[in-house]
Amino acid sequence: MTSAGSPFLALPGAVDSAAADQGVPAHYGNPVAEQRALLAGAIVDLSHRGVISVSGADRLTWLNSLTSQSFTRLAPGESTESLLLGVSGRVEFDMRVIDDGDTAWLLVDADELPALLAWLQKMRFTLRVVIADRTEQFATVGSFGASNEILDAVAASLNGVALVWRDPWNAVSEGGHQYAQIEEHPGAEWLWRETLVSRDELAALADRARAGEVAVAGVLAAEALRIAAWRPRRATEGDEKTIPHELDWMRSAVHLSKGCYRGQETVAKVHNLGHPPRRLVFLHLDGTDNVLPAPGDEVVLPAPSDAPESGAPDVVGQVTSSGIHYELGPVALAVVRRSTPVDRDLGVLSDGIVVAAGQEVIVPPEAGSVVGRIRRMPRLGVMRR
């Protein structure tokens, strides 16, 4: 983010975010109402996030050789998502990508920008690519839905292409694979967009919001909707050990039949021969005690009801994201051990109490080689909705 900070933080009621989203409003006084506003056309300031441009004739083949997604047929205006993995297959960076026919635009979380930019610069070699940090020029603004009249009118447009990234999470991408065994995936309704605007336009949008011409929502509203869509984010769900399989990220960010790239061997081995050691779950949290567990709180397997004195609860994972959803109430995403029983309610240790948590399986324990042999389970989500 620029040194001047976000103009949206000067709006009435704006409260600064924390952790990965510090520097933009978390909310403007009512995060739950802001979710409804977001679904109805409000915008979310994401100007703290980074923007990298990769131009040059070799940009797409170069990105294709480095990352988990296939770029060989990415047309101008199309959106995709890709992961940069370490040599052992662990997720190091997540990139939201749109190409305008001349330049590929990488939208990244704020904390990833410096290291990713430095790594890309080192990997240019003699290829025809030019890499630049464009965060000082362009800001990211989030919205929900197939279109947004306000943002479409001010979106940066280079080479005749509006720079609007449309999240591919609402369906299984070509070459991807979904581990979630569910007919109606909640991600099918996740019509998330991120629009690049000039910094001058960002300030103008804030002025229009102050005048009541533009509805706004904070990051907490977007995060609650993201959690309900089971949509992973490296800044929250990821850690130094994360592999894509654990978060069902094969769905949108990994192409399983493309050429070699760093970390591909682990991706292929786990998908075809093994199982990820951990798995993502969605938690319905008990709100009786008015305690919302925070990221990092331990997820536990309580003692069975027929053996309440069997000792301390077994820690099986931790909460990665939490929020109050406008329909579902308190919810969370958590990463737990693969062996955690799927038919047991869980608990979360938070503020000295155990918050009851009903789990919905996102990544099943058998994800990987066994899933590939279960012919009765279709690859759900690949149909167009």
C-alpha positions as CSV (number, residue, x, y, z in Angstrom):
1,M,0.0,0.0,0.0
2,T,1.2,3.6,-0.6
3,S,2.6,5.6,2.3
4,A,-0.5,7.8,2.3
5,G,-2.7,5.0,3.4
6,S,-6.2,4.2,2.4
7,P,-8.7,7.0,1.9
8,F,-11.5,4.7,3.0
9,L,-10.1,4.7,6.6
10,A,-11.2,8.3,6.8
11,L,-14.9,7.4,6.2
12,P,-17.3,7.7,9.1
13,G,-17.3,4.5,11.3
14,A,-14.3,3.0,9.5
15,V,-12.3,0.6,11.8
16,D,-8.8,-0.5,10.7
17,S,-8.3,-4.2,10.0
18,A,-5.7,-6.4,11.8
19,A,-3.2,-9.1,10.7
20,A,-3.1,-9.8,7.0
21,D,-5.6,-7.0,6.1
22,Q,-4.2,-4.2,8.2
23,G,-4.4,-0.8,6.4
24,V,-8.0,-1.0,5.1
25,P,-11.4,-0.9,6.9
26,A,-12.4,-4.1,8.7
27,H,-15.9,-2.7,8.9
28,Y,-17.9,0.6,9.2
29,G,-20.0,-0.3,12.2
30,N,-22.1,-3.3,11.2
31,P,-20.2,-6.2,9.6
32,V,-23.2,-8.4,9.3
33,A,-25.3,-5.8,7.5
34,E,-22.3,-5.1,5.3
35,Q,-22.4,-8.7,4.0
36,R,-25.9,-8.0,2.7
37,A,-24.8,-4.7,1.2
38,L,-21.8,-6.5,-0.4
39,L,-24.1,-9.0,-2.1
40,A,-26.3,-6.1,-3.3
41,G,-23.4,-4.2,-4.9
42,A,-21.3,-2.6,-2.2
43,I,-17.5,-2.4,-2.7
44,V,-14.6,-3.5,-0.5
45,D,-11.4,-1.5,-0.2
46,L,-8.5,-3.9,-0.8
47,S,-5.9,-1.2,-1.6
48,H,-3.4,-2.7,0.8
49,R,-2.8,-5.6,-1.5
50,G,0.0,-5.8,-4.0
51,V,0.0,-5.5,-7.8
52,I,2.8,-6.9,-10.0
53,S,3.0,-6.6,-13.7
54,V,4.8,-9.1,-15.9
55,S,5.1,-8.0,-19.5
56,G,7.0,-9.3,-22.5
57,A,6.6,-11.9,-25.2
58,D,7.7,-14.8,-22.9
59,R,5.5,-13.9,-19.9
60,L,2.9,-16.6,-20.2
61,T,5.3,-19.5,-21.0
62,W,7.6,-18.3,-18.2
63,L,4.8,-18.2,-15.6
64,N,3.7,-21.6,-17.0
65,S,7.1,-23.1,-16.3
66,L,7.3,-21.7,-12.7
67,T,3.9,-22.2,-11.2
68,S,1.1,-24.7,-10.7
69,Q,-1.4,-23.4,-13.3
70,S,-1.4,-23.7,-17.1
71,F,-1.0,-20.3,-18.9
72,T,-0.5,-21.6,-22.4
73,R,-4.1,-20.8,-23.5
74,L,-4.9,-17.9,-21.2
75,A,-6.7,-15.4,-23.5
76,P,-6.8,-11.6,-22.9
77,G,-9.3,-10.7,-20.3
78,E,-9.4,-14.2,-18.8
79,S,-8.7,-14.8,-15.1
80,T,-6.9,-17.7,-13.4
81,E,-5.2,-18.5,-10.1
82,S,-1.8,-20.1,-9.6
83,L,0.5,-21.2,-6.8
84,L,4.2,-20.9,-6.5
85,L,5.4,-24.0,-4.7
86,G,8.6,-24.9,-3.0
87,V,10.7,-27.8,-4.1
88,S,8.8,-30.0,-1.6
89,G,5.4,-28.9,-2.9
90,R,4.6,-26.5,-0.1
91,V,2.7,-23.4,-1.0
92,E,4.9,-20.3,-0.9
93,F,2.8,-17.8,-2.9
94,D,-0.7,-17.4,-4.2
95,M,-1.3,-15.3,-7.3
96,R,-4.5,-14.1,-8.8
97,V,-3.8,-13.5,-12.5
98,I,-5.4,-11.7,-15.4
99,D,-3.7,-11.1,-18.8
100,D,-4.5,-8.1,-21.1
101,G,-2.8,-9.5,-24.2
102,D,0.4,-7.6,-23.4
103,T,0.9,-7.9,-19.7
104,A,0.0,-10.4,-17.0
105,W,-1.2,-8.8,-13.8
106,L,-0.5,-10.6,-10.5
107,L,-2.7,-9.6,-7.6
108,V,-1.2,-10.7,-4.3
109,D,-1.7,-10.3,-0.6
110,A,0.3,-7.5,1.0
111,D,2.7,-9.7,3.0
112,E,3.6,-11.7,-0.1
113,L,4.6,-8.8,-2.4
114,P,8.2,-8.1,-1.4
115,A,9.4,-11.7,-1.4
116,L,7.5,-12.8,-4.5
117,L,8.7,-9.8,-6.5
118,A,12.3,-10.5,-5.5
119,W,12.0,-14.2,-6.4
120,L,10.5,-13.4,-9.8
121,Q,13.2,-11.0,-10.6
122,K,15.8,-13.6,-9.9
123,M,14.1,-16.1,-12.2
124,R,14.1,-14.0,-15.3
125,F,17.4,-15.2,-16.8
126,T,17.5,-14.2,-20.4
127,L,13.8,-14.5,-21.1
128,R,11.8,-11.6,-22.6
129,V,10.0,-10.6,-19.4
130,V,9.8,-7.3,-17.5
131,I,8.6,-7.4,-13.9
132,A,7.5,-4.3,-12.0
133,D,5.7,-3.5,-8.7
134,R,2.6,-1.5,-9.8
135,T,1.1,-1.1,-6.3
136,E,1.8,2.6,-6.2
137,Q,-0.2,3.1,-9.4
138,F,-3.1,0.7,-9.0
139,A,-5.3,-0.3,-6.1
140,T,-7.5,-3.4,-5.8
141,V,-11.2,-3.1,-5.0
142,G,-13.4,-6.1,-4.3
143,S,-17.0,-6.7,-5.2
144,F,-19.5,-9.5,-5.6
145,G,-21.6,-10.5,-8.6
146,A,-21.3,-10.9,-12.3
147,S,-20.8,-7.2,-12.7
148,N,-20.6,-4.0,-10.7
149,E,-21.8,-0.8,-12.4
150,I,-19.7,1.5,-10.3
151,L,-16.4,-0.4,-10.6
152,D,-16.9,-1.3,-14.3
153,A,-17.0,2.4,-15.1
154,V,-13.7,3.2,-13.4
155,A,-11.7,-0.1,-13.9
156,A,-8.2,0.4,-15.3
157,S,-8.2,-0.6,-18.9
158,L,-4.9,-1.4,-20.7
159,N,-4.6,-2.7,-24.2
160,G,-8.3,-2.5,-24.5
161,V,-8.9,-5.0,-21.6
162,A,-10.5,-4.0,-18.3
163,L,-8.4,-5.3,-15.4
164,V,-11.0,-7.2,-13.5
165,W,-10.1,-10.5,-12.0
166,R,-13.0,-13.0,-11.6
167,D,-12.4,-15.7,-9.0
168,P,-12.5,-19.1,-10.7
169,W,-13.5,-20.8,-7.4
170,N,-17.2,-21.1,-8.5
171,A,-16.3,-24.1,-10.6
172,V,-13.5,-26.7,-11.0
173,S,-11.0,-25.2,-13.4
174,E,-9.8,-27.0,-16.5
175,G,-7.1,-29.5,-15.4
176,G,-8.1,-29.2,-11.7
177,H,-9.7,-31.7,-9.3
178,Q,-12.2,-31.3,-6.5
179,Y,-11.8,-33.4,-3.3
180,A,-15.0,-32.2,-1.7
181,Q,-17.6,-34.9,-2.2
182,I,-20.8,-32.8,-2.3
183,E,-23.4,-32.2,-5.0
184,E,-24.0,-28.5,-4.3
185,H,-20.6,-26.9,-3.5
186,P,-21.0,-23.6,-1.6
187,G,-18.3,-22.2,-3.9
188,A,-20.8,-22.3,-6.8
189,E,-22.3,-19.0,-5.5
190,W,-19.0,-17.3,-4.8
191,L,-19.0,-14.7,-7.6
192,W,-16.1,-12.7,-6.3
193,R,-14.3,-10.0,-8.4
194,E,-11.2,-7.9,-7.8
195,T,-11.0,-4.7,-9.9
196,L,-7.8,-2.7,-10.5
197,V,-8.4,1.1,-10.4
198,S,-5.9,4.0,-10.4
199,R,-5.0,5.5,-7.0
200,D,-6.7,8.7,-8.1
201,E,-9.9,6.7,-8.8
202,L,-9.6,5.1,-5.4
203,A,-9.7,8.5,-3.7
204,A,-12.6,9.5,-5.9
205,L,-14.5,6.3,-4.9
206,A,-13.9,7.2,-1.2
207,D,-15.3,10.7,-1.8
208,R,-18.4,9.2,-3.5
209,A,-18.8,6.9,-0.5
210,R,-18.6,9.8,1.9
211,A,-21.3,11.5,-0.2
212,G,-23.6,8.5,0.0
213,E,-23.3,7.7,-3.7
214,V,-21.4,4.4,-3.3
215,A,-22.2,1.7,-0.7
216,V,-19.2,0.2,1.1
217,A,-18.5,-2.9,3.1
218,G,-15.4,-3.9,5.2
219,V,-13.1,-6.8,4.9
220,L,-14.9,-8.7,7.6
221,A,-18.0,-8.9,5.4
222,A,-16.0,-10.3,2.5
223,E,-14.2,-12.8,4.8
224,A,-17.4,-14.2,6.3
225,L,-18.7,-14.8,2.8
226,R,-15.4,-16.4,1.8
227,I,-15.4,-18.7,4.8
228,A,-19.0,-19.9,3.9
229,A,-17.8,-20.6,0.4
230,W,-15.0,-22.8,1.7
231,R,-12.6,-20.6,-0.3
232,P,-9.0,-20.9,0.9
233,R,-6.5,-18.1,1.2
234,R,-2.8,-18.5,1.8
235,A,-2.6,-15.5,4.2
236,T,-5.1,-17.2,6.5
237,E,-5.4,-21.0,5.7
238,G,-1.7,-21.4,4.8
239,D,1.4,-22.0,6.8
240,E,4.9,-23.2,6.1
241,K,3.8,-26.8,5.7
242,T,0.7,-26.3,3.5
243,I,0.3,-28.3,0.3
244,P,-2.6,-27.6,-2.1
245,H,-4.4,-30.9,-1.5
246,E,-5.0,-30.0,2.1
247,L,-7.2,-27.0,1.2
248,D,-8.9,-28.5,-1.8
249,W,-6.9,-25.9,-3.8
250,M,-6.6,-28.4,-6.7
251,R,-10.0,-27.1,-7.6
252,S,-8.9,-23.7,-8.9
253,A,-5.1,-23.3,-8.8
254,V,-3.5,-26.5,-9.9
255,H,-3.5,-28.0,-13.5
256,L,-2.8,-31.7,-13.1
257,S,-1.7,-32.4,-16.7
258,K,0.5,-29.5,-17.6
259,G,4.3,-29.7,-17.9
260,C,6.9,-29.7,-15.1
261,Y,7.2,-26.9,-12.5
262,R,8.8,-26.6,-9.1
263,G,6.9,-28.8,-6.6
264,Q,5.1,-30.9,-9.2
265,E,6.5,-34.2,-8.0
266,T,4.9,-33.7,-4.6
267,V,1.6,-32.6,-6.1
268,A,1.5,-35.7,-8.4
269,K,2.6,-38.2,-5.7
270,V,0.1,-37.1,-3.1
271,H,-2.8,-36.9,-5.6
272,N,-2.0,-40.2,-7.3
273,L,-0.4,-42.3,-4.6
274,G,-0.9,-40.9,-1.2
275,H,-3.0,-38.6,1.1
276,P,-2.4,-35.1,2.4
277,P,-1.5,-35.2,6.1
278,R,-4.1,-32.5,7.0
279,R,-7.5,-31.5,5.7
280,L,-9.6,-28.4,5.6
281,V,-13.0,-28.4,7.5
282,F,-15.8,-26.0,7.8
283,L,-17.1,-25.4,11.4
284,H,-20.5,-24.3,12.6
285,L,-19.7,-22.7,15.9
286,D,-21.9,-22.6,19.0
287,G,-22.6,-18.9,19.8
288,T,-24.2,-19.5,23.2
289,D,-21.3,-17.9,25.1
290,N,-20.8,-15.1,22.6
291,V,-17.2,-16.2,22.0
292,L,-15.9,-16.1,18.4
293,P,-12.7,-18.3,18.2
294,A,-9.8,-16.5,16.6
295,P,-7.3,-17.8,14.1
296,G,-4.7,-19.9,15.8
297,D,-7.2,-21.2,18.5
298,E,-6.8,-25.0,18.9
299,V,-9.4,-27.4,17.5
300,V,-9.9,-30.3,19.8
301,L,-11.7,-33.7,19.7
302,P,-13.7,-33.7,22.9
303,A,-13.9,-36.9,25.0
304,P,-16.8,-39.2,24.0
305,S,-20.0,-38.6,26.0
306,D,-19.8,-42.2,27.4
307,A,-16.3,-41.6,28.7
308,P,-16.3,-37.9,29.9
309,E,-13.4,-38.5,32.4
310,S,-11.0,-39.9,29.8
311,G,-8.6,-37.0,30.1
312,A,-7.8,-33.8,28.3
313,P,-9.3,-33.3,24.9
314,D,-7.1,-34.3,21.9
315,V,-5.8,-31.3,19.9
316,V,-6.3,-32.1,16.2
317,G,-5.7,-28.7,14.5
318,Q,-6.3,-25.0,14.6
319,V,-8.8,-22.4,13.4
320,T,-7.5,-20.5,10.3
321,S,-10.4,-18.0,9.7
322,S,-13.6,-17.1,11.6
323,G,-16.5,-14.8,11.2
324,I,-20.2,-14.1,11.8
325,H,-22.1,-15.0,8.7
326,Y,-25.4,-13.2,8.1
327,E,-27.3,-16.4,7.8
328,L,-25.2,-19.2,9.3
329,G,-24.1,-17.3,12.4
330,P,-20.6,-17.9,13.8
331,V,-18.5,-20.0,11.4
332,A,-14.9,-20.9,10.8
333,L,-12.4,-22.7,8.6
334,A,-9.9,-25.0,10.3
335,V,-7.1,-27.3,9.3
336,V,-7.1,-30.6,11.2
337,R,-5.2,-33.9,11.1
338,R,-6.3,-36.2,8.3
339,S,-7.2,-38.9,10.9
340,T,-9.7,-36.7,12.7
341,P,-13.0,-38.6,12.6
342,V,-15.5,-37.1,10.2
343,D,-18.6,-38.2,12.2
344,R,-17.6,-36.5,15.5
345,D,-18.4,-32.9,16.6
346,L,-15.3,-30.9,17.5
347,G,-14.5,-28.1,19.9
348,V,-12.4,-25.0,19.8
349,L,-10.4,-23.8,22.8
350,S,-11.0,-20.1,23.0
351,D,-11.0,-17.6,25.9
352,G,-10.7,-20.4,28.4
353,I,-13.7,-22.4,27.2
354,V,-14.4,-25.1,24.7
355,V,-16.7,-23.8,21.9
356,A,-18.7,-26.6,20.4
357,A,-18.1,-26.9,16.7
358,G,-20.0,-29.1,14.2
359,Q,-17.8,-30.0,11.2
360,E,-18.6,-30.2,7.5
361,V,-16.0,-32.2,5.6
362,I,-14.3,-30.3,2.8
363,V,-11.3,-32.5,2.2
364,P,-12.1,-36.1,3.1
365,P,-9.5,-38.3,4.9
366,E,-9.3,-40.5,1.8
367,A,-8.4,-37.5,-0.5
368,G,-5.7,-38.5,-2.9
369,S,-5.1,-42.0,-4.3
370,V,-8.2,-43.6,-2.8
371,V,-10.5,-40.9,-4.1
372,G,-9.1,-41.6,-7.6
373,R,-10.4,-45.2,-7.4
374,I,-13.9,-44.4,-6.2
375,R,-15.8,-44.4,-9.5
376,R,-19.2,-43.9,-8.0
377,M,-18.2,-40.4,-6.9
378,P,-18.3,-37.9,-9.8
379,R,-15.9,-35.1,-10.1
380,L,-18.4,-32.6,-8.8
381,G,-18.5,-29.0,-9.7
382,V,-17.1,-29.3,-13.2
383,M,-20.5,-28.5,-14.8
384,R,-21.2,-25.0,-15.8
385,R,-23.6,-23.2,-13.4
